[in-house]
Amino acid sequence: MVVIRGDLWQLEEGICRLLKHEEAKARVKNPLERMICMEKRGEFLVIETTEEKLAEHLGRAAHKAYQGELQVQRGEENRICRINWKR
């Protein structure tokens, strides 16, 4: 899961376009890597993915493109990955 917060609403279109582009690139390598949903939840943009590697990749791509703060939290045995990115 990727959670994006901060002053992203002025950048929302660009961030969504970036994330969809990165998902398409990842899908070429592994067709099972997909975004399940991307939705606004209050002041957050939440992206759920099928693979934890994709969630981390999306968070790192947003961080690389827009800087800010990136937190990567892994669950037991690295099966769950929660990415928090704030600009």
PyMOL Python script that loads the backbone (N, CA, C, O; Angstrom):
from pymol import cmd

cmd.read_pdbstr("""\
ATOM      1  N   MET A   1       0.845  -1.159   0.000  1.00  0.00           N
ATOM      2  CA  MET A   1       0.000   0.000   0.000  1.00  0.00           C
ATOM      3  C   MET A   1       0.901   1.235   0.000  1.00  0.00           C
ATOM      4  O   MET A   1       1.903   1.289   0.713  1.00  0.00           O
ATOM      5  N   VAL A   2       0.536   2.200  -0.792  1.00  0.00           N
ATOM      6  CA  VAL A   2       1.244   3.464  -0.858  1.00  0.00           C
ATOM      7  C   VAL A   2       0.287   4.548  -0.370  1.00  0.00           C
ATOM      8  O   VAL A   2      -0.846   4.644  -0.840  1.00  0.00           O
ATOM      9  N   VAL A   3       0.751   5.362   0.576  1.00  0.00           N
ATOM     10  CA  VAL A   3      -0.044   6.479   1.073  1.00  0.00           C
ATOM     11  C   VAL A   3       0.718   7.751   0.751  1.00  0.00           C
ATOM     12  O   VAL A   3       1.861   7.928   1.174  1.00  0.00           O
ATOM     13  N   ILE A   4       0.080   8.629   0.003  1.00  0.00           N
ATOM     14  CA  ILE A   4       0.695   9.906  -0.379  1.00  0.00           C
ATOM     15  C   ILE A   4      -0.066  11.007   0.334  1.00  0.00           C
ATOM     16  O   ILE A   4      -1.295  11.067   0.293  1.00  0.00           O
ATOM     17  N   ARG A   5       0.695  11.882   0.993  1.00  0.00           N
ATOM     18  CA  ARG A   5       0.054  12.982   1.714  1.00  0.00           C
ATOM     19  C   ARG A   5       0.873  14.243   1.552  1.00  0.00           C
ATOM     20  O   ARG A   5       1.995  14.209   1.047  1.00  0.00           O
ATOM     21  N   GLY A   6       0.317  15.336   1.975  1.00  0.00           N
ATOM     22  CA  GLY A   6       1.000  16.624   1.858  1.00  0.00           C
ATOM     23  C   GLY A   6       0.275  17.507   0.860  1.00  0.00           C
ATOM     24  O   GLY A   6      -0.910  17.311   0.588  1.00  0.00           O
ATOM     25  N   ASP A   7       0.986  18.471   0.322  1.00  0.00           N
ATOM     26  CA  ASP A   7       0.376  19.423  -0.605  1.00  0.00           C
ATOM     27  C   ASP A   7       0.336  18.857  -2.024  1.00  0.00           C
ATOM     28  O   ASP A   7       0.756  19.509  -2.980  1.00  0.00           O
ATOM     29  N   LEU A   8      -0.173  17.642  -2.140  1.00  0.00           N
ATOM     30  CA  LEU A   8      -0.150  16.975  -3.437  1.00  0.00           C
ATOM     31  C   LEU A   8      -1.290  17.384  -4.349  1.00  0.00           C
ATOM     32  O   LEU A   8      -1.237  17.085  -5.542  1.00  0.00           O
ATOM     33  N   TRP A   9      -2.299  18.039  -3.857  1.00  0.00           N
ATOM     34  CA  TRP A   9      -3.473  18.295  -4.688  1.00  0.00           C
ATOM     35  C   TRP A   9      -3.153  19.190  -5.877  1.00  0.00           C
ATOM     36  O   TRP A   9      -3.791  19.070  -6.923  1.00  0.00           O
ATOM     37  N   GLN A  10      -2.193  20.074  -5.742  1.00  0.00           N
ATOM     38  CA  GLN A  10      -1.807  20.867  -6.902  1.00  0.00           C
ATOM     39  C   GLN A  10      -0.975  20.044  -7.880  1.00  0.00           C
ATOM     40  O   GLN A  10      -0.810  20.433  -9.036  1.00  0.00           O
ATOM     41  N   LEU A  11      -0.450  18.908  -7.422  1.00  0.00           N
ATOM     42  CA  LEU A  11       0.359  18.028  -8.272  1.00  0.00           C
ATOM     43  C   LEU A  11      -0.347  16.711  -8.578  1.00  0.00           C
ATOM     44  O   LEU A  11       0.239  15.818  -9.190  1.00  0.00           O
ATOM     45  N   GLU A  12      -1.589  16.591  -8.161  1.00  0.00           N
ATOM     46  CA  GLU A  12      -2.291  15.311  -8.226  1.00  0.00           C
ATOM     47  C   GLU A  12      -2.272  14.692  -9.624  1.00  0.00           C
ATOM     48  O   GLU A  12      -1.990  13.502  -9.765  1.00  0.00           O
ATOM     49  N   GLU A  13      -2.559  15.459 -10.631  1.00  0.00           N
ATOM     50  CA  GLU A  13      -2.607  14.922 -11.997  1.00  0.00           C
ATOM     51  C   GLU A  13      -1.249  14.360 -12.410  1.00  0.00           C
ATOM     52  O   GLU A  13      -1.174  13.268 -12.973  1.00  0.00           O
ATOM     53  N   GLY A  14      -0.187  15.095 -12.135  1.00  0.00           N
ATOM     54  CA  GLY A  14       1.155  14.645 -12.485  1.00  0.00           C
ATOM     55  C   GLY A  14       1.571  13.406 -11.713  1.00  0.00           C
ATOM     56  O   GLY A  14       2.196  12.504 -12.271  1.00  0.00           O
ATOM     57  N   ILE A  15       1.226  13.358 -10.430  1.00  0.00           N
ATOM     58  CA  ILE A  15       1.561  12.185  -9.615  1.00  0.00           C
ATOM     59  C   ILE A  15       0.810  10.962 -10.114  1.00  0.00           C
ATOM     60  O   ILE A  15       1.401   9.890 -10.245  1.00  0.00           O
ATOM     61  N   CYS A  16      -0.469  11.097 -10.394  1.00  0.00           N
ATOM     62  CA  CYS A  16      -1.259   9.963 -10.891  1.00  0.00           C
ATOM     63  C   CYS A  16      -0.718   9.466 -12.230  1.00  0.00           C
ATOM     64  O   CYS A  16      -0.628   8.259 -12.457  1.00  0.00           O
ATOM     65  N   ARG A  17      -0.364  10.379 -13.102  1.00  0.00           N
ATOM     66  CA  ARG A  17       0.189  10.011 -14.401  1.00  0.00           C
ATOM     67  C   ARG A  17       1.519   9.256 -14.217  1.00  0.00           C
ATOM     68  O   ARG A  17       1.760   8.246 -14.877  1.00  0.00           O
ATOM     69  N   LEU A  18       2.372   9.756 -13.320  1.00  0.00           N
ATOM     70  CA  LEU A  18       3.650   9.115 -13.031  1.00  0.00           C
ATOM     71  C   LEU A  18       3.445   7.696 -12.502  1.00  0.00           C
ATOM     72  O   LEU A  18       4.105   6.760 -12.955  1.00  0.00           O
ATOM     73  N   LEU A  19       2.532   7.539 -11.544  1.00  0.00           N
ATOM     74  CA  LEU A  19       2.298   6.221 -10.952  1.00  0.00           C
ATOM     75  C   LEU A  19       1.739   5.230 -11.968  1.00  0.00           C
ATOM     76  O   LEU A  19       2.136   4.065 -11.970  1.00  0.00           O
ATOM     77  N   LYS A  20       0.834   5.667 -12.825  1.00  0.00           N
ATOM     78  CA  LYS A  20       0.281   4.781 -13.853  1.00  0.00           C
ATOM     79  C   LYS A  20       1.353   4.383 -14.861  1.00  0.00           C
ATOM     80  O   LYS A  20       1.375   3.246 -15.332  1.00  0.00           O
ATOM     81  N   HIS A  21       2.241   5.321 -15.192  1.00  0.00           N
ATOM     82  CA  HIS A  21       3.340   5.027 -16.115  1.00  0.00           C
ATOM     83  C   HIS A  21       4.297   3.998 -15.498  1.00  0.00           C
ATOM     84  O   HIS A  21       4.729   3.064 -16.175  1.00  0.00           O
ATOM     85  N   GLU A  22       4.623   4.172 -14.227  1.00  0.00           N
ATOM     86  CA  GLU A  22       5.522   3.230 -13.543  1.00  0.00           C
ATOM     87  C   GLU A  22       4.877   1.856 -13.411  1.00  0.00           C
ATOM     88  O   GLU A  22       5.562   0.838 -13.513  1.00  0.00           O
ATOM     89  N   GLU A  23       3.569   1.817 -13.185  1.00  0.00           N
ATOM     90  CA  GLU A  23       2.868   0.530 -13.115  1.00  0.00           C
ATOM     91  C   GLU A  23       2.949  -0.178 -14.459  1.00  0.00           C
ATOM     92  O   GLU A  23       3.194  -1.384 -14.502  1.00  0.00           O
ATOM     93  N   ALA A  24       2.748   0.544 -15.554  1.00  0.00           N
ATOM     94  CA  ALA A  24       2.803  -0.055 -16.888  1.00  0.00           C
ATOM     95  C   ALA A  24       4.189  -0.618 -17.170  1.00  0.00           C
ATOM     96  O   ALA A  24       4.306  -1.694 -17.756  1.00  0.00           O
ATOM     97  N   LYS A  25       5.242   0.092 -16.764  1.00  0.00           N
ATOM     98  CA  LYS A  25       6.606  -0.407 -16.957  1.00  0.00           C
ATOM     99  C   LYS A  25       6.837  -1.677 -16.136  1.00  0.00           C
ATOM    100  O   LYS A  25       7.459  -2.623 -16.619  1.00  0.00           O
ATOM    101  N   ALA A  26       6.343  -1.700 -14.905  1.00  0.00           N
ATOM    102  CA  ALA A  26       6.517  -2.869 -14.045  1.00  0.00           C
ATOM    103  C   ALA A  26       5.739  -4.065 -14.578  1.00  0.00           C
ATOM    104  O   ALA A  26       6.187  -5.205 -14.462  1.00  0.00           O
ATOM    105  N   ARG A  27       4.573  -3.801 -15.163  1.00  0.00           N
ATOM    106  CA  ARG A  27       3.731  -4.883 -15.690  1.00  0.00           C
ATOM    107  C   ARG A  27       4.396  -5.595 -16.861  1.00  0.00           C
ATOM    108  O   ARG A  27       4.133  -6.775 -17.094  1.00  0.00           O
ATOM    109  N   VAL A  28       5.258  -4.892 -17.605  1.00  0.00           N
ATOM    110  CA  VAL A  28       5.978  -5.525 -18.706  1.00  0.00           C
ATOM    111  C   VAL A  28       6.907  -6.605 -18.160  1.00  0.00           C
ATOM    112  O   VAL A  28       7.037  -7.679 -18.746  1.00  0.00           O
ATOM    113  N   LYS A  29       7.552  -6.310 -17.032  1.00  0.00           N
ATOM    114  CA  LYS A  29       8.469  -7.271 -16.415  1.00  0.00           C
ATOM    115  C   LYS A  29       7.721  -8.393 -15.706  1.00  0.00           C
ATOM    116  O   LYS A  29       8.127  -9.554 -15.771  1.00  0.00           O
ATOM    117  N   ASN A  30       6.633  -8.049 -15.032  1.00  0.00           N
ATOM    118  CA  ASN A  30       5.846  -9.028 -14.289  1.00  0.00           C
ATOM    119  C   ASN A  30       4.365  -8.680 -14.430  1.00  0.00           C
ATOM    120  O   ASN A  30       3.899  -7.732 -13.797  1.00  0.00           O
ATOM    121  N   PRO A  31       3.622  -9.418 -15.235  1.00  0.00           N
ATOM    122  CA  PRO A  31       2.211  -9.098 -15.480  1.00  0.00           C
ATOM    123  C   PRO A  31       1.325  -9.138 -14.231  1.00  0.00           C
ATOM    124  O   PRO A  31       0.199  -8.639 -14.256  1.00  0.00           O
ATOM    125  N   LEU A  32       1.823  -9.723 -13.147  1.00  0.00           N
ATOM    126  CA  LEU A  32       1.026  -9.788 -11.919  1.00  0.00           C
ATOM    127  C   LEU A  32       1.140  -8.523 -11.073  1.00  0.00           C
ATOM    128  O   LEU A  32       0.355  -8.330 -10.144  1.00  0.00           O
ATOM    129  N   GLU A  33       2.098  -7.670 -11.380  1.00  0.00           N
ATOM    130  CA  GLU A  33       2.258  -6.427 -10.632  1.00  0.00           C
ATOM    131  C   GLU A  33       1.281  -5.385 -11.171  1.00  0.00           C
ATOM    132  O   GLU A  33       1.413  -4.911 -12.299  1.00  0.00           O
ATOM    133  N   ARG A  34       0.302  -5.042 -10.343  1.00  0.00           N
ATOM    134  CA  ARG A  34      -0.736  -4.096 -10.758  1.00  0.00           C
ATOM    135  C   ARG A  34      -1.175  -3.235  -9.587  1.00  0.00           C
ATOM    136  O   ARG A  34      -1.024  -3.607  -8.424  1.00  0.00           O
ATOM    137  N   MET A  35      -1.720  -2.083  -9.923  1.00  0.00           N
ATOM    138  CA  MET A  35      -2.398  -1.271  -8.914  1.00  0.00           C
ATOM    139  C   MET A  35      -3.824  -1.795  -8.827  1.00  0.00           C
ATOM    140  O   MET A  35      -4.513  -1.896  -9.842  1.00  0.00           O
ATOM    141  N   ILE A  36      -4.260  -2.122  -7.644  1.00  0.00           N
ATOM    142  CA  ILE A  36      -5.624  -2.599  -7.443  1.00  0.00           C
ATOM    143  C   ILE A  36      -6.576  -1.407  -7.461  1.00  0.00           C
ATOM    144  O   ILE A  36      -7.622  -1.440  -8.108  1.00  0.00           O
ATOM    145  N   CYS A  37      -6.193  -0.353  -6.738  1.00  0.00           N
ATOM    146  CA  CYS A  37      -7.010   0.856  -6.730  1.00  0.00           C
ATOM    147  C   CYS A  37      -6.153   2.057  -6.371  1.00  0.00           C
ATOM    148  O   CYS A  37      -5.123   1.935  -5.709  1.00  0.00           O
ATOM    149  N   MET A  38      -6.596   3.205  -6.817  1.00  0.00           N
ATOM    150  CA  MET A  38      -5.988   4.479  -6.475  1.00  0.00           C
ATOM    151  C   MET A  38      -7.153   5.402  -6.147  1.00  0.00           C
ATOM    152  O   MET A  38      -7.947   5.753  -7.019  1.00  0.00           O
ATOM    153  N   GLU A  39      -7.246   5.794  -4.867  1.00  0.00           N
ATOM    154  CA  GLU A  39      -8.383   6.612  -4.479  1.00  0.00           C
ATOM    155  C   GLU A  39      -8.006   7.638  -3.420  1.00  0.00           C
ATOM    156  O   GLU A  39      -7.070   7.446  -2.644  1.00  0.00           O
ATOM    157  N   LYS A  40      -8.756   8.726  -3.410  1.00  0.00           N
ATOM    158  CA  LYS A  40      -8.588   9.742  -2.381  1.00  0.00           C
ATOM    159  C   LYS A  40      -9.328   9.275  -1.136  1.00  0.00           C
ATOM    160  O   LYS A  40     -10.473   8.828  -1.204  1.00  0.00           O
ATOM    161  N   ARG A  41      -8.656   9.385  -0.010  1.00  0.00           N
ATOM    162  CA  ARG A  41      -9.284   9.096   1.284  1.00  0.00           C
ATOM    163  C   ARG A  41      -8.988  10.299   2.169  1.00  0.00           C
ATOM    164  O   ARG A  41      -7.944  10.373   2.816  1.00  0.00           O
ATOM    165  N   GLY A  42      -9.911  11.221   2.183  1.00  0.00           N
ATOM    166  CA  GLY A  42      -9.692  12.456   2.922  1.00  0.00           C
ATOM    167  C   GLY A  42      -8.581  13.257   2.264  1.00  0.00           C
ATOM    168  O   GLY A  42      -8.668  13.596   1.084  1.00  0.00           O
ATOM    169  N   GLU A  43      -7.541  13.557   3.023  1.00  0.00           N
ATOM    170  CA  GLU A  43      -6.421  14.330   2.474  1.00  0.00           C
ATOM    171  C   GLU A  43      -5.302  13.439   1.950  1.00  0.00           C
ATOM    172  O   GLU A  43      -4.220  13.931   1.628  1.00  0.00           O
ATOM    173  N   PHE A  44      -5.548  12.140   1.862  1.00  0.00           N
ATOM    174  CA  PHE A  44      -4.539  11.190   1.391  1.00  0.00           C
ATOM    175  C   PHE A  44      -4.919  10.625   0.032  1.00  0.00           C
ATOM    176  O   PHE A  44      -6.095  10.549  -0.323  1.00  0.00           O
ATOM    177  N   LEU A  45      -3.901  10.230  -0.720  1.00  0.00           N
ATOM    178  CA  LEU A  45      -4.095   9.434  -1.924  1.00  0.00           C
ATOM    179  C   LEU A  45      -3.550   8.052  -1.580  1.00  0.00           C
ATOM    180  O   LEU A  45      -2.378   7.916  -1.228  1.00  0.00           O
ATOM    181  N   VAL A  46      -4.397   7.028  -1.680  1.00  0.00           N
ATOM    182  CA  VAL A  46      -4.023   5.671  -1.276  1.00  0.00           C
ATOM    183  C   VAL A  46      -4.004   4.783  -2.513  1.00  0.00           C
ATOM    184  O   VAL A  46      -4.962   4.743  -3.285  1.00  0.00           O
ATOM    185  N   ILE A  47      -2.890   4.069  -2.684  1.00  0.00           N
ATOM    186  CA  ILE A  47      -2.736   3.149  -3.806  1.00  0.00           C
ATOM    187  C   ILE A  47      -2.494   1.760  -3.237  1.00  0.00           C
ATOM    188  O   ILE A  47      -1.554   1.553  -2.470  1.00  0.00           O
ATOM    189  N   GLU A  48      -3.333   0.817  -3.608  1.00  0.00           N
ATOM    190  CA  GLU A  48      -3.149  -0.566  -3.190  1.00  0.00           C
ATOM    191  C   GLU A  48      -2.619  -1.344  -4.384  1.00  0.00           C
ATOM    192  O   GLU A  48      -3.086  -1.167  -5.508  1.00  0.00           O
ATOM    193  N   THR A  49      -1.639  -2.208  -4.133  1.00  0.00           N
ATOM    194  CA  THR A  49      -0.991  -2.955  -5.203  1.00  0.00           C
ATOM    195  C   THR A  49      -1.056  -4.456  -4.932  1.00  0.00           C
ATOM    196  O   THR A  49      -1.307  -4.888  -3.806  1.00  0.00           O
ATOM    197  N   THR A  50      -0.826  -5.236  -5.975  1.00  0.00           N
ATOM    198  CA  THR A  50      -0.821  -6.688  -5.836  1.00  0.00           C
ATOM    199  C   THR A  50       0.498  -7.200  -5.273  1.00  0.00           C
ATOM    200  O   THR A  50       0.532  -8.265  -4.658  1.00  0.00           O
ATOM    201  N   GLU A  51       1.565  -6.471  -5.470  1.00  0.00           N
ATOM    202  CA  GLU A  51       2.895  -6.901  -5.039  1.00  0.00           C
ATOM    203  C   GLU A  51       3.544  -5.818  -4.184  1.00  0.00           C
ATOM    204  O   GLU A  51       3.443  -4.631  -4.492  1.00  0.00           O
ATOM    205  N   GLU A  52       4.206  -6.230  -3.116  1.00  0.00           N
ATOM    206  CA  GLU A  52       4.876  -5.259  -2.248  1.00  0.00           C
ATOM    207  C   GLU A  52       6.027  -4.556  -2.966  1.00  0.00           C
ATOM    208  O   GLU A  52       6.329  -3.400  -2.672  1.00  0.00           O
ATOM    209  N   LYS A  53       6.666  -5.247  -3.900  1.00  0.00           N
ATOM    210  CA  LYS A  53       7.749  -4.623  -4.664  1.00  0.00           C
ATOM    211  C   LYS A  53       7.241  -3.457  -5.499  1.00  0.00           C
ATOM    212  O   LYS A  53       7.934  -2.450  -5.641  1.00  0.00           O
ATOM    213  N   LEU A  54       6.049  -3.581  -6.049  1.00  0.00           N
ATOM    214  CA  LEU A  54       5.476  -2.494  -6.836  1.00  0.00           C
ATOM    215  C   LEU A  54       5.161  -1.302  -5.943  1.00  0.00           C
ATOM    216  O   LEU A  54       5.395  -0.160  -6.338  1.00  0.00           O
ATOM    217  N   ALA A  55       4.638  -1.546  -4.755  1.00  0.00           N
ATOM    218  CA  ALA A  55       4.339  -0.449  -3.829  1.00  0.00           C
ATOM    219  C   ALA A  55       5.618   0.329  -3.515  1.00  0.00           C
ATOM    220  O   ALA A  55       5.624   1.560  -3.536  1.00  0.00           O
ATOM    221  N   GLU A  56       6.684  -0.386  -3.229  1.00  0.00           N
ATOM    222  CA  GLU A  56       7.952   0.288  -2.929  1.00  0.00           C
ATOM    223  C   GLU A  56       8.463   1.055  -4.150  1.00  0.00           C
ATOM    224  O   GLU A  56       8.953   2.177  -4.026  1.00  0.00           O
ATOM    225  N   HIS A  57       8.345   0.446  -5.317  1.00  0.00           N
ATOM    226  CA  HIS A  57       8.794   1.107  -6.548  1.00  0.00           C
ATOM    227  C   HIS A  57       8.021   2.404  -6.797  1.00  0.00           C
ATOM    228  O   HIS A  57       8.610   3.419  -7.168  1.00  0.00           O
ATOM    229  N   LEU A  58       6.702   2.368  -6.591  1.00  0.00           N
ATOM    230  CA  LEU A  58       5.884   3.559  -6.806  1.00  0.00           C
ATOM    231  C   LEU A  58       6.254   4.671  -5.829  1.00  0.00           C
ATOM    232  O   LEU A  58       6.345   5.838  -6.212  1.00  0.00           O
ATOM    233  N   GLY A  59       6.465   4.307  -4.573  1.00  0.00           N
ATOM    234  CA  GLY A  59       6.870   5.298  -3.580  1.00  0.00           C
ATOM    235  C   GLY A  59       8.215   5.921  -3.925  1.00  0.00           C
ATOM    236  O   GLY A  59       8.389   7.134  -3.806  1.00  0.00           O
ATOM    237  N   ARG A  60       9.160   5.102  -4.348  1.00  0.00           N
ATOM    238  CA  ARG A  60      10.488   5.614  -4.709  1.00  0.00           C
ATOM    239  C   ARG A  60      10.420   6.488  -5.966  1.00  0.00           C
ATOM    240  O   ARG A  60      11.155   7.470  -6.076  1.00  0.00           O
ATOM    241  N   ALA A  61       9.552   6.141  -6.902  1.00  0.00           N
ATOM    242  CA  ALA A  61       9.400   6.953  -8.117  1.00  0.00           C
ATOM    243  C   ALA A  61       8.834   8.331  -7.779  1.00  0.00           C
ATOM    244  O   ALA A  61       9.296   9.340  -8.313  1.00  0.00           O
ATOM    245  N   ALA A  62       7.830   8.377  -6.889  1.00  0.00           N
ATOM    246  CA  ALA A  62       7.263   9.666  -6.467  1.00  0.00           C
ATOM    247  C   ALA A  62       8.319  10.491  -5.738  1.00  0.00           C
ATOM    248  O   ALA A  62       8.420  11.700  -5.941  1.00  0.00           O
ATOM    249  N   HIS A  63       9.094   9.841  -4.900  1.00  0.00           N
ATOM    250  CA  HIS A  63      10.151  10.531  -4.157  1.00  0.00           C
ATOM    251  C   HIS A  63      11.215  11.081  -5.098  1.00  0.00           C
ATOM    252  O   HIS A  63      11.683  12.206  -4.921  1.00  0.00           O
ATOM    253  N   LYS A  64      11.593  10.304  -6.084  1.00  0.00           N
ATOM    254  CA  LYS A  64      12.605  10.741  -7.037  1.00  0.00           C
ATOM    255  C   LYS A  64      12.110  11.930  -7.867  1.00  0.00           C
ATOM    256  O   LYS A  64      12.861  12.871  -8.123  1.00  0.00           O
ATOM    257  N   ALA A  65      10.862  11.881  -8.276  1.00  0.00           N
ATOM    258  CA  ALA A  65      10.312  12.935  -9.133  1.00  0.00           C
ATOM    259  C   ALA A  65       9.990  14.216  -8.373  1.00  0.00           C
ATOM    260  O   ALA A  65      10.188  15.313  -8.895  1.00  0.00           O
ATOM    261  N   TYR A  66       9.494  14.087  -7.142  1.00  0.00           N
ATOM    262  CA  TYR A  66       8.984  15.250  -6.413  1.00  0.00           C
ATOM    263  C   TYR A  66       9.685  15.505  -5.069  1.00  0.00           C
ATOM    264  O   TYR A  66       9.271  16.388  -4.318  1.00  0.00           O
ATOM    265  N   GLN A  67      10.725  14.751  -4.764  1.00  0.00           N
ATOM    266  CA  GLN A  67      11.442  14.834  -3.495  1.00  0.00           C
ATOM    267  C   GLN A  67      10.492  14.577  -2.326  1.00  0.00           C
ATOM    268  O   GLN A  67       9.533  13.822  -2.483  1.00  0.00           O
ATOM    269  N   GLY A  68      10.725  15.173  -1.174  1.00  0.00           N
ATOM    270  CA  GLY A  68       9.880  14.973  -0.008  1.00  0.00           C
ATOM    271  C   GLY A  68      10.460  13.925   0.920  1.00  0.00           C
ATOM    272  O   GLY A  68      11.655  13.634   0.879  1.00  0.00           O
ATOM    273  N   GLU A  69       9.593  13.355   1.764  1.00  0.00           N
ATOM    274  CA  GLU A  69       9.993  12.353   2.746  1.00  0.00           C
ATOM    275  C   GLU A  69       9.400  11.003   2.357  1.00  0.00           C
ATOM    276  O   GLU A  69       8.219  10.903   2.024  1.00  0.00           O
ATOM    277  N   LEU A  70      10.229   9.973   2.403  1.00  0.00           N
ATOM    278  CA  LEU A  70       9.785   8.631   2.056  1.00  0.00           C
ATOM    279  C   LEU A  70      10.042   7.711   3.232  1.00  0.00           C
ATOM    280  O   LEU A  70      11.149   7.681   3.770  1.00  0.00           O
ATOM    281  N   GLN A  71       9.020   6.954   3.641  1.00  0.00           N
ATOM    282  CA  GLN A  71       9.149   5.943   4.689  1.00  0.00           C
ATOM    283  C   GLN A  71       8.735   4.608   4.106  1.00  0.00           C
ATOM    284  O   GLN A  71       7.687   4.499   3.470  1.00  0.00           O
ATOM    285  N   VAL A  72       9.554   3.593   4.320  1.00  0.00           N
ATOM    286  CA  VAL A  72       9.234   2.245   3.876  1.00  0.00           C
ATOM    287  C   VAL A  72       9.114   1.384   5.129  1.00  0.00           C
ATOM    288  O   VAL A  72      10.065   1.266   5.902  1.00  0.00           O
ATOM    289  N   GLN A  73       7.941   0.781   5.327  1.00  0.00           N
ATOM    290  CA  GLN A  73       7.702  -0.088   6.478  1.00  0.00           C
ATOM    291  C   GLN A  73       7.393  -1.482   5.958  1.00  0.00           C
ATOM    292  O   GLN A  73       6.508  -1.664   5.122  1.00  0.00           O
ATOM    293  N   ARG A  74       8.121  -2.448   6.454  1.00  0.00           N
ATOM    294  CA  ARG A  74       7.908  -3.829   6.027  1.00  0.00           C
ATOM    295  C   ARG A  74       7.327  -4.638   7.178  1.00  0.00           C
ATOM    296  O   ARG A  74       7.692  -4.454   8.339  1.00  0.00           O
ATOM    297  N   GLY A  75       6.419  -5.534   6.828  1.00  0.00           N
ATOM    298  CA  GLY A  75       5.826  -6.427   7.813  1.00  0.00           C
ATOM    299  C   GLY A  75       6.655  -7.688   7.964  1.00  0.00           C
ATOM    300  O   GLY A  75       7.787  -7.762   7.486  1.00  0.00           O
ATOM    301  N   GLU A  76       6.093  -8.660   8.620  1.00  0.00           N
ATOM    302  CA  GLU A  76       6.773  -9.932   8.834  1.00  0.00           C
ATOM    303  C   GLU A  76       7.138 -10.580   7.513  1.00  0.00           C
ATOM    304  O   GLU A  76       6.340 -10.611   6.576  1.00  0.00           O
ATOM    305  N   GLU A  77       8.351 -11.093   7.452  1.00  0.00           N
ATOM    306  CA  GLU A  77       8.851 -11.813   6.277  1.00  0.00           C
ATOM    307  C   GLU A  77       8.743 -10.996   4.990  1.00  0.00           C
ATOM    308  O   GLU A  77       8.701 -11.568   3.901  1.00  0.00           O
ATOM    309  N   ASN A  78       8.697  -9.675   5.099  1.00  0.00           N
ATOM    310  CA  ASN A  78       8.631  -8.776   3.947  1.00  0.00           C
ATOM    311  C   ASN A  78       7.439  -9.030   3.032  1.00  0.00           C
ATOM    312  O   ASN A  78       7.496  -8.706   1.846  1.00  0.00           O
ATOM    313  N   ARG A  79       6.369  -9.600   3.557  1.00  0.00           N
ATOM    314  CA  ARG A  79       5.197  -9.885   2.733  1.00  0.00           C
ATOM    315  C   ARG A  79       4.273  -8.683   2.635  1.00  0.00           C
ATOM    316  O   ARG A  79       3.432  -8.611   1.738  1.00  0.00           O
ATOM    317  N   ILE A  80       4.426  -7.748   3.550  1.00  0.00           N
ATOM    318  CA  ILE A  80       3.615  -6.535   3.519  1.00  0.00           C
ATOM    319  C   ILE A  80       4.570  -5.351   3.482  1.00  0.00           C
ATOM    320  O   ILE A  80       5.547  -5.299   4.230  1.00  0.00           O
ATOM    321  N   CYS A  81       4.279  -4.418   2.616  1.00  0.00           N
ATOM    322  CA  CYS A  81       5.115  -3.229   2.500  1.00  0.00           C
ATOM    323  C   CYS A  81       4.190  -2.012   2.490  1.00  0.00           C
ATOM    324  O   CYS A  81       3.301  -1.897   1.645  1.00  0.00           O
ATOM    325  N   ARG A  82       4.413  -1.119   3.431  1.00  0.00           N
ATOM    326  CA  ARG A  82       3.620   0.106   3.486  1.00  0.00           C
ATOM    327  C   ARG A  82       4.559   1.271   3.209  1.00  0.00           C
ATOM    328  O   ARG A  82       5.582   1.432   3.874  1.00  0.00           O
ATOM    329  N   ILE A  83       4.202   2.074   2.228  1.00  0.00           N
ATOM    330  CA  ILE A  83       5.012   3.203   1.799  1.00  0.00           C
ATOM    331  C   ILE A  83       4.267   4.487   2.147  1.00  0.00           C
ATOM    332  O   ILE A  83       3.115   4.672   1.754  1.00  0.00           O
ATOM    333  N   ASN A  84       4.924   5.361   2.875  1.00  0.00           N
ATOM    334  CA  ASN A  84       4.372   6.675   3.173  1.00  0.00           C
ATOM    335  C   ASN A  84       5.263   7.707   2.513  1.00  0.00           C
ATOM    336  O   ASN A  84       6.473   7.728   2.741  1.00  0.00           O
ATOM    337  N   TRP A  85       4.679   8.548   1.708  1.00  0.00           N
ATOM    338  CA  TRP A  85       5.438   9.612   1.049  1.00  0.00           C
ATOM    339  C   TRP A  85       4.735  10.922   1.308  1.00  0.00           C
ATOM    340  O   TRP A  85       3.520  11.035   1.151  1.00  0.00           O
ATOM    341  N   LYS A  86       5.508  11.904   1.703  1.00  0.00           N
ATOM    342  CA  LYS A  86       4.960  13.227   2.013  1.00  0.00           C
ATOM    343  C   LYS A  86       5.830  14.280   1.356  1.00  0.00           C
ATOM    344  O   LYS A  86       7.058  14.224   1.427  1.00  0.00           O
ATOM    345  N   ARG A  87       5.195  15.219   0.730  1.00  0.00           N
ATOM    346  CA  ARG A  87       5.933  16.321   0.110  1.00  0.00           C
ATOM    347  C   ARG A  87       5.783  17.543   0.962  1.00  0.00           C
ATOM    348  O   ARG A  87       6.325  18.597   0.630  1.00  0.00           O
TER     349      ARG A  87
END
""", "prot")
cmd.dss("prot")
cmd.show_as("cartoon", "prot")
cmd.util.cbc("prot")
cmd.orient("prot")
